[in-house]
Amino acid sequence: MEYRLLGSVRVRDTDGREVPLVRAKHRQVVVTLLVSADRAVTADQLVEHLWDGTPPPSARGNLKTYISALRRLLSPADPRAAPIETVGDGYRLVVRAGELDLLTFRDLVRQGRGLLKAGDVRQGEAILRRALLLWRDDPFHNVPRTLPLEEIAAGLWEERLGVFEDWVGARLDLGLHAEAIGPLKECVRNHPLRERPWGQLMLALARDGRRADALAAFHELRTRLVEDLGVEPGQPLQRLHQRILAGDAGLFLDTAHAAPDASGGEPGTPPVAPPAVPRQLPSDTPHFVGRERELSRLQSWLNPPEGSPPTPVVAICGPPGAGKSALALHAAHRAAARFPDGQVYVNLRGAMPGVRRLDTGELIGRLLRTFGTPGSEVPPDVDEAASALRTILHGRRVLLLLDDASSIAQAGPLLPMTSGSTVLLTSRENLAQAAPASHVDLGPMPRGEAVAMLSRRFQAGGIGFSQRAVERLADLCDGFPLALHVAGARLASRSGWSADMLIERLEDESSRLDVLRTGEVGVRSSIAVSYTALADSGQALDREAASAFRMAGLLRVPDLSLEAVAVLLERPPRAAEQVIERLFDARLVESPIPGRYTMHDLIRLYAQERALDTEPPDRREAALRRVLGFLLATTSAAVRVIDSHRLHAGVPEVPQKPKALHDREEATRWLERERPNLLTLVGEACDADAVTARLAVGLALNLQWHLAAQGYRHEMLWLGTRSLRTARRLADRESEAQALAMVAMAHRLLNHDAEELKCLNELLDLCRDLGDPLGELRALGNLASACLLMERAEEALRYADRQLMISRRVGSSVGERYALMMVGDARLVLGSTEEAVATLRQALQRAREEGDAMHEAMTLRRLGEAYLAAGDAVMARAHLRDSLASFDACAQGPQERSQALVALARSSRMLGDLDEAARHIAEALRIARESGDRHDERRALREQSEIHG
């Protein structure tokens, strides 16, 4: 088995196959067991790690189900043979040596630190570097973090940081100060108050002859510490600062451990180059910007410490226009001295439009001739020629930069290289199989690096720009170096243009790819090579992937789940996964986490172009409807799993089956994960044909209760307004009524009192016109609630009495419960406390009979307030505490919690417990301010003044 925690959680079986840990709870269990590998973890500990102290009643039963499922996943043939053992009331995951990256990391760290302590700095540094290379990203970053898991992740990251500092210290002892600067700058960016790496950075800069930069680093740290913490740097840093100021010669390296020059001679002696050594690297990119993290990794493979050979195969993969060639060249120039017997460059022409790719025989023949083999003596057989090349290179230290490979097959016979030499490959295809532990997966540049690249280009060309303009250009270019280069070239060649003029043209998506072209270089043509290779392939899977690329481009969503891809392609999930993974291998889609796929914006624009040019309109419309239907069906199921008692919007009939969601937690998680996609699709589909628009409206309306409970007020207003406009365009009066209710609720949450009343009165009139009693009673209940907020209790009582009458007439139990609450509320405000308590007790009884946790919590809160009005603070506090517990259980939105806390603070004050009252009111104020509810904030402030008065 192979277990990986230092990055995304990955598990592979004994045959190297990925174990699909699709469910988040499964991944949480695996993480909890692995961080205690070979030690028993009790059921109580697992429950705490999975549910953060608030487990459902079925937690232990659920845990047994998860363990059983994991055993089947880890050992499908015989679950009893799975490495998860039952120990008492807990479990232990048995891990053998070398199976878990975390344990391997710790073993290497112990070895490395032991070597450093023994004085073997060179070997110690090499071992620590191997340990750090096991880290792929934040630990188990694809696992939802409860508080215990968050604490574990933070502890692991702190552990890694300490190792990083020890490793840098060893590199400084070896005289590798220049190589340490980049990683240290990244470290202090991420940990700006950690003093040890700042001191190491100051020392590295000083030893590199950059004393001014070293002093500037000290002043930057001092400013941060003084402004953020009000303290000065520690004494070690202050002493180092003084020594740098004084030019203390003792700071500079004792050569006992210093790394020798690449020539192998003594430090400071010039290398002796052999005659006729090939030096074929093209010129390095002038003013190369960014990619510090990737460069650091490449340098660790290409230029490891003396005594460790360079990695035989290094690969840089990434989508079209990501800057793979420029990064490879820059890294090759930096490591050139490590390869004194030659640096060879060959363009394999794998993605050059209209140019034949270099075949393997031509490649090897060219390399043989480069190293002195006459053309007539080059063996015609590819394998024989590759053997001859290995013989020539045996014992030499040579770097072969093979740029733009179409696939691993182009360079296959050369891999791996002889010891001491390296093949550095770039490709759009995924080459992880060629270099499983030494490949860089290159994507768009981070925004800061993209802005820096453009700024430097504009400054060099004398182009005027503002910070806002260059940031917007970087966004419109999607962070792709090719697009950034083209944008800079467009401005440089047009003296009359400004950055704002270029931005205006790029803002139009329909012409963005036309604008991002200069001469023969363009983003469109770059992407087209990868797409055309699939579309014109003789492989059926490639052609199907090209079709999937076009269809996925139609959906302008942040990402797609595998289930949505299967619906889009009308294929079973396993077959759909093969197709979409082929697009990932071609780097036309990305997969940031298992089972999720996304397209970069510029690639999506090209996919849309291909879809509009290739796919007939009816096929495009049907694809969008299928995905909308699946999302609508699953959203409808999810909101009903979360709370079956609410009046949810009707659902248009669709043939798509919903994703299975088993409990409230899973349903809420699905809605949250898909929310950006749902909002985007509704926004697009509302303007489509009538059939598609109705699906979009149904989807939007079914999101109402989820958006309200999670506090997405602005999104709710936007969705409701779009749905209302669309329903009116379609003359769909039932959907219009539901949309009015959604808009009214959004206005309530946004404190728009007048707008809320206007919508509710429109809704009431419309429901009466439609003869819709359920819609009418809903409007009456909301009008009653709105009037209570505006302190119009008599009007509220009239609306609530009317709602109660209609609810009983039509048999709506949920309407009756809500009406009783509103009647009780209104009577309480009007001073009829006993009648209010009696009415609210009826509401509480009905809620408990129906199992409606939300109405139970809301009624308990109102009963607590009624007992306060009656002067019974003890009964009030008991009801209010029960109310808060119920709100927690049903995940109700912030408004009700804030009101319950205010009342609970008042009961505590009346009972003389001012400290508890102050805690409750502080929490109520925090919730009210975070949710932006001014009514709740005023209530809380009034009570706060009473507590402190």
N, C-alpha and C positions, 0 to 999 in steps of 0.2 A: 504494500500500500504506500501511497505518497500523500502526505497532508501538507497543505500550505496555508499558513495564517498571516505571513508577513506581506500583505497585499490583499487582494480579494481571496476569499476562502475558496480553495480548490481541493478536491479529493480525487485521486486516481486509483483505480484498482490494480491488482497485481499484473494485469496485462497492459497497463498504461492508459486504459480508457477512463475518460472523465466520468465521475459519478455525479448524476444530475441532482444537485441540492436546490430544487426549485423553490420550496417553501421557506419563508424567512424563519419560522420557528425551528425547522430542521437545522438551518445554519447556526442559529443561536445555541441549540443544544450541542452541536459539534464543536463550536468555539469554546463553550463552557467546559466540555470534557477534555478538549485538547490542551487548554492552558493548564490543566491539572493532569496531563497525560500520565498514565500508569498509577494514578492516585484516585481513590474513590471520591465521588462527588455526591453528597446526599441529595435526596429528593427536595428537601427544603431549600438547599442552595440553588438547585436548578430552577425551582419555581421563582425564587428571588431574581435570578439572572434573566428569566424569560418574561416576567410580568412586573418587575420593578416595585414589588411590595403591594401590588393591587391585583392579585390573581383572581380569576373567575372561580366560582364554586367547583367547577369541573377540572381545575388545574391539574390535579394529580392523575386523573383519568386521561386528560389530554397528553400529559407527559409520557405515560405508558404507551399511548398511541404513537407519539413521535419516535420513541425508542424502537418500537416494533417496526415502524416504517424505515428507520435508518438501518436497522439490521438487514432488512430486505434489500435496501439499496447497496449496502456495503458487501453483502454476500448473497446475491440473488439465487444462486443454486442451493445454498443451505444457510438460511438466516441464523441457525444456531451456531454456525461457525464464524459469525461476524465478530470483530474484535471488541464489541461492546459487552462487558460482563456485568451481571447484576451482583452488587455487593451490599448486603444488608438492605436498607431501603433506598439505596442509591445505585450508582453505576460507575464503571471505570472503562475507559477506552485504552486498550492495550496497544502501545506503540513500540515498534522495534527500532534499533539504532539506525539512524539515517533516514527514517520515514518522515519525520516532522521537522520542517525548516526551522521552527523556533528552537528546538533542542539542538539541532545542528549549529545554529547561530551561537547558542550559549557555549557549546563545546569548543567552537573555534575561538570564541572570545577568551575562554579560560586558557587555551593554548597560546594565543597571541600575547596576552598580558603576561603569562609566565615567561615567554621568550624575551619580552621587553625587560622584565625584572631581572632576567639572567644576563642581560647585556647584548642579546642577539637582536639588535634593532631591525636589521634588514628582514630577517625571517618573521619577526613579530609583526612588522608592518604588513607583510604579504598576507599573513594569516588573518589579521583584522580586516584587511580589504576584502578577502574572500567572505568573511562573515557579513560585512555590510552589503555585499552584492546579492545576498539572499533576500534583501528587502526590495520588494517590487513597488510598494506604495504604502499608504497608511494601513496598519494592521486590520484585517478583516473588515475592510471598508464597505463591502457589499452586504453587511449584516446590520439590521436595525439595532441601534444602540439603546439599551436600557442603561440606567445609571451604573449598575455594577459592571456591565460590559464596557461602558465609557471609561470607567476608572481603570479597568484592565488595559484597554487600548492606550490610555495616557501613560500608564506605567511602562508598557512596552516601548512606547516612543521615547520616553525618558531614558530607558535602558539603551536604546539605539544611539541616542544623542551622546551619552557618556562614552560609548565605544567610538563613535565618530571623532570625538575630541581626542581620545587616546591615539587613534589612527593618524590624525593630523599632527599630533605631537611627534609621532614616530617619523612621519614624512619630513617634518622640519628638522629633526635630528639627522636625517639622511641628506639634507641639503636640497630637498625638493620643494623649496619655498615658492617658486613661481607656479608650480603645479597645484599648490595648496590654496592659492588665492581665490580661484573661482569657487570651489566648494565652500570655502569659509564665508565668502560674500553671500552665497545662498543661505548658509546657516544663520548668519546674523540678521538677514532679512526676515527669516521665519521665527527667530528667537531674539528679538532686539534687546532684551534686558539680560541676556546670559553673558556673563563677563568673560569666561574662559575662551570661547571662540573669538571674541573681540580682541583679547590679548594675543591669541595666535595669529589673527589677521594682521595686527599691528607689527608683530615680529616678522611675518612673511613679507609684508610690504617693505619693511626696513631692510631686510636682507636682500630684497630684489632691487635695491637702489631707489626705492620710492618713499623716501623719508617724509616728504610733505603729505603723501596719501596716508601714511601710518599715523601722523599727528592728527590729520583730519578725521581719521577713524576714531581716535580717542575722544576728540571734541564732539563727534556725533553721539557716541555712547554717553558721554557725560551729560550732554543736553537732554537725552532721553531719560536718564536716571533722575536728574534734578527735576525735570518737568513732570514725570510720571510718578516718581516715588519720593522725591524730596531728599535724595541721598546722593553722596558723591561716590565715584568708583572706588573699589577696594584698594587697599595698600599695594598689593602686587601690581595692579594695573598702573597706579600712580607712579610706582618706582620704574616700571617699564617705560612710561611716558617720559620721565626725566632722563632716563638713559638714552632714549632715542633723540631727545632734544640735545643732549650733550654729545651725540655721535659716539657713544661708548663702543670701543672696538671689541669689547668682550661680548657684545650681542651677536657678533658675526661668527659663523659656524666654525667650530673645531672640525677639521677634516677627518677625524677618526672614523666617523660613520658616513661621511658624505658620499653620495652616489657618484661613480666615475662617469666621465663623458661617454657618449655613444661609441666612440672609437675604441673604448676599452683601455685607454691610456690613463695617465695621471690627470686629476682635475686641473683644468686650465690649459692643457696641451692641445693643440689643434688636431682634429682627426685626419688621418692619412687615408685619402680616398683611393681605391684601386682604379686602375685605368679602365676607360671605356665602360664605366658604370652608368646604366640608364637612369636619367633624371627626367622623367616624362610628365610629371604632374603639371597640369595647366596652372596658370597663375591663380593664386588665392583670391577670394572675393575681397575687394578693398573695403575696409571699415565694416568687417563682419560684425553683426549685432545679434545678441541673444543666444538662445539654445545652450545656456550654461550647464544645465543639468545633463543634457544629452552629451555635450562635449566632455563633461567629467567622466561619464560612463565610458565613452569611446576611448578616452585617454587611458583609463584603467585597463582596457583590453589591449590597446595598441602599444602602450608605453608603460608596462608594469615595472616594478622595481627590478634593478639588476639582480640576476639570480633566478628570476621568473621569466619564462619565455612569453612572448606575446600570444594572444589567443589566435589559433589557426584560421578561424573563419569568423568574421564580424559582418553583420548585415544591418542595413538601414532601410526600413520599409515605410511606406506611407502613401497617401492618396496623391493624385495628380496636383502639381503645383505646391507641394509642401516644403520644397527646398532641400530635397534629399542630396542632390549632387553638390550643392554649395556646402552643406554641412560635411559631407564626406571629404571634399577637397580641403576644407579648413582643418578638419581633424587630421588628415593625411600630412599636411604641411607641418602641423604642430608635432607630429610623431616621426617626421622624416629621418631625423638623426638616429633613431632607433633601428633603421633599416639601411645600413651603410652600403650594402651590396646592390641597392637599386630600388627605385620607386617607379613602377610602371603603371601607366594609365591606358585603359581601353574602353571606348564607348561601345557598348553592345547593341545600341540602337533599338532597344526593346520597345520604346514608345515614341519613336520619331515618325511623324506623319509622312507617308509616302516614301519611306526609306526602308529597304530590306534589312531585316535583323541579321546580325553577325552570327553565323552558325558556329557550333562548337569546334569543328575542324579548323575553320578560319582563325578562331581565337587562339587555339593552341599553336598553330603554325606561326602566327604573328609573334607570340611570346618566345617560341624557339628562335626565330630570326633575331629578335631583340637581344637574346643572350648569345649570339654568335653562330648559330647553326645555319649553314648555307641553305638557301631555299631548296636546292636540289636534294638535300639530305633530310628534309622534313618527312617523317613517315606518313603515308597516306591514311593509315588506320588511326582512328581517334585515340583508342586506348593505348596503342603503341607510342603515339606522339606524346600523350600525357605522361607515360612512364619515362620517356626520354627527357621531358621537361623536369620531372621530379629528380632525375639523376643529376641534371645540370645544377639544380637549385639546392641539392643536398649540402648541408653545412653552411649555406649562405643565409643572410638575413635580408629578405626582399619583401617589399610591400606591393601587392597587386591590387590596384583600384579598378574594379570592373563595374562600370557605371551603367545604370539603366538596363538591368537584366529583365528579360520578359518572363523568365521562370527560372527555377533552380536547375532545370535541365541544360540551360545554356552553358553553365559553368560546372556542371556536375562532376566530370572526370578530374577536375582540378582540386576537388574537395575531399578530405582536408589537405591543407598545405603541409609541406615538410616542416619539422620543428625549427623554430626561429623565424619563420616567414608567416605572413598573414595575407589572406584574401579578404579585401574589404568590398562588399557587394552593396549596390543600391538597386531597389526594385519597387514597383508599385504592388507587386504580388506579395503575399505573406510568405516570407522566407524563414519563419521560425523553425521549420524542420531542419534547415541547413545550419542554423546557429541557435539552438534552443536556449542557451544561457547567455548569448552575447549578441542580441539584436536590439536595435532601437526602433521603437514604433513611433514614427514621427507624425504629428498632426499639425493643425494650424498653430501659429505662434500665440503665446499668451498675449493679452491685449497690451500690456506694458511694453513687451518686446516689439510688437508690431508698430506701436506708436513711436518707439525709439528708432526703429528702422526707417520709417517714413520721415521722421524729423531729421535724421542725419542725411538722408537723401536730399531733402528739400534744402537744408542748410548748405550742402556741398554745391547744389545747383543754383543757389541764390534765389530760391523761390520763397516768397512771403507766405506765411501761414499762421493761423492761430491754433492754440492748443485744442480748442473745441473742434476745429475743422480737421485736424490731423487725427483726433480720436474718432470722429465720425467716419473718416475715410478708412481707418483701420477696421472699423466694424463692417462697413460695406464691402470691404475686400475679404471679410470672413477670416482675417488673420493669415491668409495664405501668402507666403513670400512671393510666388509668381504674380499674384494679383497686385500685391503691394509694389512690386518692381514695375509692372505695367502702368499702374496709376502714376508712379513717380516719373516714368518715361513720358507719359502723355503730357504731364504738366511741363516737364523740362523742354519738350519740343514745341510748346505753344506759349510763347512769351506773353501773349495777351490774355491767357487764361489765369484764373485764380483757383485756389483750392475749392472755394464755394461753388464755382461754376462746374467743376468736375463732380462735386457732391450732388449737385442738382441733377446731373445726367445719370449718376449711378443710383439715385433714389428710385428711378423708374425701373422696376424689376424686368419689364418686358425688353428693355434694351441694355441691361447691365452687362451682359456678356459681350454685346457689341462694343461697348465702351472700353471694356477690359481687353483691348487688343491693340498692339502697336507693331507695325511691320508684319513679320511672319510669326510673331510671338503672341499668343492669346490664350486666355483661360479656356475658352470653348474648345479650341483645337486640342489642347492638352487633355481635357477630360474625354474628348471624342475618341482618342486612341484606345483608352481602356474599354469604353463602351463598344466600339466597333469590333474589337478583338473578341468580345463575347457574342455580339449579334451575328458575326460572320463565321463563327467557329463551327467546326464539324461535330462538336460535342453537343448532344441534346441538352445537357444540364447547363452549358454556357448560354445557349440560345434562350432557354427558359429563364435564366438569371437576367438576361438583357430585357426580356419582357417584364419581369418583376421590377427591374430598375425603373422602367417607364411608369408602371402602375404605382409604385411607391412614391414617385415624384409628384403624383397628383395630390397627395395628402400632405398639406403643409403643416405637419404636426411636429412637435419637438422630438418625439420618438414613437416607435411602434413596438408593441409586444409581439411575441411569437404567435400568440393566438390571433391577433389582428392581422398579421402577415398571412396566416393560413386562410382566414376569411377573405382577405383581399385577393389572394391567388386561387381561391377555391380548391385548395389542396389540403390533405391531412397534415396535421402539425409536423410529423416527422419528415414528410416530403417537402413541406414548405421550409423547414429548417435547412435542408440540404441546399435549396435554391438560394435562400438569403445568405447562408454562410459562404456560398460561392461569390456573392457580391462582396462579402467582407474580405475574402481572400484577394479579390481584385481591388480592394480599397475604395469601392464606390459607396459602401455604407460602413459605419462604425458600430461596434458593439461594446459600449462602455461597461455593461454588466451582462451576465448570462441571460439570454432570453429577451434582451431589449436591443433595438436597432435604431440608428439615427443617421441622417444625411447632413453633411455640411451644406450651408445655404447655396453656395455657388454650384455645387454638384446637383443639388435639388433643382435649381433653375434649368440646368441642362437636361435633367431627366424630364422636367415639365415640357421643355421644347420637343424632346423626342416623343413624348406621349401625345402632344397635340398634333405632331406631324404624322404619327404612325397609327395611333389607336382611334377607331371611329367613335363619334360622340356617344352612341348608345352603350358602348363597352366602358367608356370612362364613367358615365353616369351610374351604370350598374355596379361598378367597383366601389364608388363612393357610397352608394346605398347599402351595399353589403357591410362595409365597415361601420357605417352609422347604425345599421340594424343590430349588429353585434354589440356595439357600445351601448345602444339604447336598451337592449334586452338585459345586459349585465348591470347597467346603472339602475334600472328598475328593480331588478332582483336585489341588488346591494342595499338600496335605501329601505326596502321592505324587510331585509334581514336585520338591519340596524334598528328599525322601529316599525313594527307592523300596525301600530295603532293610529298613526297619523293619516290624514287625508292626502294621499299622494295623487299626483296627476295621472290621468289615463295614459295608456301606452298604445300607440298604433300597432297593429298586428304585423309582425315581422317573422320571416322564416328562420332567422338565425337563432341558435341556441345560446343562452348566456353561459359565461364562465361559471363554474361551480364555486360558490363562496359559502363556507361552512359556518361562520360565526360572525358576530358584530365586528370583532377586531380585524378579521380578514377582509370583510366588506369595506370597512373604513379605510384600511390600508390600500385596497384596490382603488377606491375613489380618489384618495389623495395622490396615488401614483399616476393615475390617468387624468387628473383634473386639468393640467395644462393642455393635454390633447383634446379633451372634451370641449373646453372653451374655444380652442382654435377651430375645431371642426364645426361647431355650432355657428361661429362667426362667418365661416365660409359658406356653409350649406343653407343658411337662412335666405341667401339671395339666389339660390338655385331654383330649379323647376319645382312645381307644386308638390310632387311626391317626395322629393328629397327634402324640401323645406319643412314638410310636416314631420318628417323624422327628426330633423334638427330641433324643431319646437318641442316635440315630445321629450327629447333628450334634455333640453334646457330646463323644462318644467319639472322633470323628475329630480333635478339636482337641488331644488329649492331648500329642502330641509337639511341636507348635508351642508350646503353653503352657509345656512343660518347657524347651524350648530358649531361650525368651525370658524365662524367670524369673518367669512369672506363677503363683506357687505358690498363693496364696490363691484366685485365680480357678479354678485347677485343682481344688483341694479342693472348692470350692463346686459346680462343675459336676459333678464326679464323684459327690459326695454326692447331688445332685438326681437324677442319672441312675440311681444305685443304688436310691434310693427308688422312682423311677418304674418301673424294670425289675422290681422286686419286686411293685409294684402290678399290673403287666401279666403277671406270671408268666412273664417272658421271661428264662430262665436263662442263655442265651448272652450277652445284653446285661448281665445281672447280673455275670457273670464278668469281662467287659471293664471294667465300671464299678468292680469291686473292684480291678482292676489299676491303674486311673487314680487311685483314692483312695489306694492304697498308695504309688504314686509321689509323689503330692502330700505325703503324710505324710513320705516320705523327704526331700523338698526342704525341709520345714518342721521337720526334726529331731525328729519325733514317733516315736521308735523303737518304743515299745510298740504304738502304734496301727498302725504299718506292719506289724509282725510279725503282729498279729491279722488284719489284712486279707489278708496273703499266705497265712497258714494256712487262712483261710476259702476263699480262691481256690483253693488246692491241693486241698482237699477237694471243692469244687464241680466243678472240672475233672475230677477222677477219677470223680465221680458221673456227669458228662455223657459220659465217655469221650472227652474232648477232649485229645489228646496235645499239640497246639500250646499250648493254654492251660496244660497241666500243666508243660511245659518252661519256659514263660515264668515261671510262679510259682516253679519251682525255681531258675531263674537269679536272680530278684530276692531270693529267700530267701538264696541264697549271698552275694550282694552285701551284703545287710543284715547278715548274720552277720559278714562281714569288717569292716564299719564298727564293729560292736560287739565286735571282737577275739575272735570265736569261730571261729577258723580251721578247726579240725577239723570242726565242724558244717558250715561253709561248703563244705569239700571234699566232704563226703558229698552235699550238695545238688547241687554242680556236677557230680560224677561221674554222678549220676542224670540230670541234664539232658543231659549228653553222650551217654549211652547212648540216651535216648529220641530225641534229635535225629538220631542216626545211623540209628536204626530207622525213623523216619518220613521221613528225607531232608530235614530242615530245615537248610539250610546256615547261616542266620543264627543258629539256636539252637546249632549246633555251634561257630561262631566265639565266641559269647558264653560258652558253657560252657568252652571252652579258655582263654579269658581268666580266668574265675573259678578254674579249676583251677590255672592258673599263679600267680594272685594268692595263693591259699591255700597252695600249696607254698612260695612265697617267704616268707610269714609263718612257716611251720612250719620254715624253715631249709633246705629242699631247693632251693638256688639253681640248681644245674645243671639239675635236672628242671624248675624253673620256667622257665628260659630256653628249654629245648627245647620245652616246651609252648606258650609264648608265641610262639615262632618259627612253630609250626604255625598258630596263630591269625592271625599276620600274613600268612602265605602265603595262607591261605583268604580273608582280607579283600581282599588285592590281586587275587586271582583273580576275585573277585566284583565288584570295583570299589566296595567299601563304604568310603567315605572316613572315616565316623565310627568304625567298628570298627578301621580301620587306625590312626587317631589314638589311640584308646583303648589299643590293643595296644602301640604305640610308647611310650606313656607308661609302661606297666607293664614293658616291656623295659628302659627307662631306669632304673627303680627296681631291677630285678633286677641290672643291671650295677653300680649303686651298691652293692648288697648284696655283690656279688662283688669290690668294690674297684676296679673299672675305671671311673674317673670320666670318662675321655676318651670311651669308647664310650657311657657314660650320657648325657653332654652332647649328643653327636651325635643320639642317638635322641630325646631330650627336645626338642631344637630342631625336629626333623622333626615331632614330635608336635604342638607348638604351631602350626607352619605348617599342618598338616592340620586342626587344630581351627578355625583361622581360615577355612580354605576351606569347611568343612562347617557353619559357624555353630553349633557345639555350645554347650551351656549353660555356665554359669560354673563348676560343680563340677569338671569334668574339667580345665579351664584352670587353676584354682587349684592342684589337686594336681600338675599338670605343672610349674607355676612353682616350687612348693616343692621338688620333686625337682631342678629345674634349678638353683635356688639352692644346694642341697646339693652338686651336682657342681661348681659354681663355687667353693664354699668349699673343697672337697677339692683343687681345683687351685690354690688360693691366690689366686684372683681375688675378694677380699672386696667390692670395690666393685660388681662385677656381681652377686654374690650378694645384696648388700643391695638392689639395684634390683629383682631378681626377687622377693625376699621381700616387699618393700613392695607390689608389684603384687598378689601372691598374697593378702596381708592385705586389701588394698582390695576385691578381688573377693569374698573370703569374707565380709567384713562387709557389703558391699552386698547379697549374696545371702542373708545371715542363716544361713549354714551353720556351725554351731558346731564340727563335726568338722574341717572344713577350717581354721577359724580356729585351733583348738588345734594342728594340724599346723604351720601357719605360724608360730605363736608359739614353738613348740619350736625350730624351725629358726632363727628370728630370734635367740633367746637363744644358740644355738651360734655364729652369725655374730658377734655383738657380745660374746660371752663371752671 
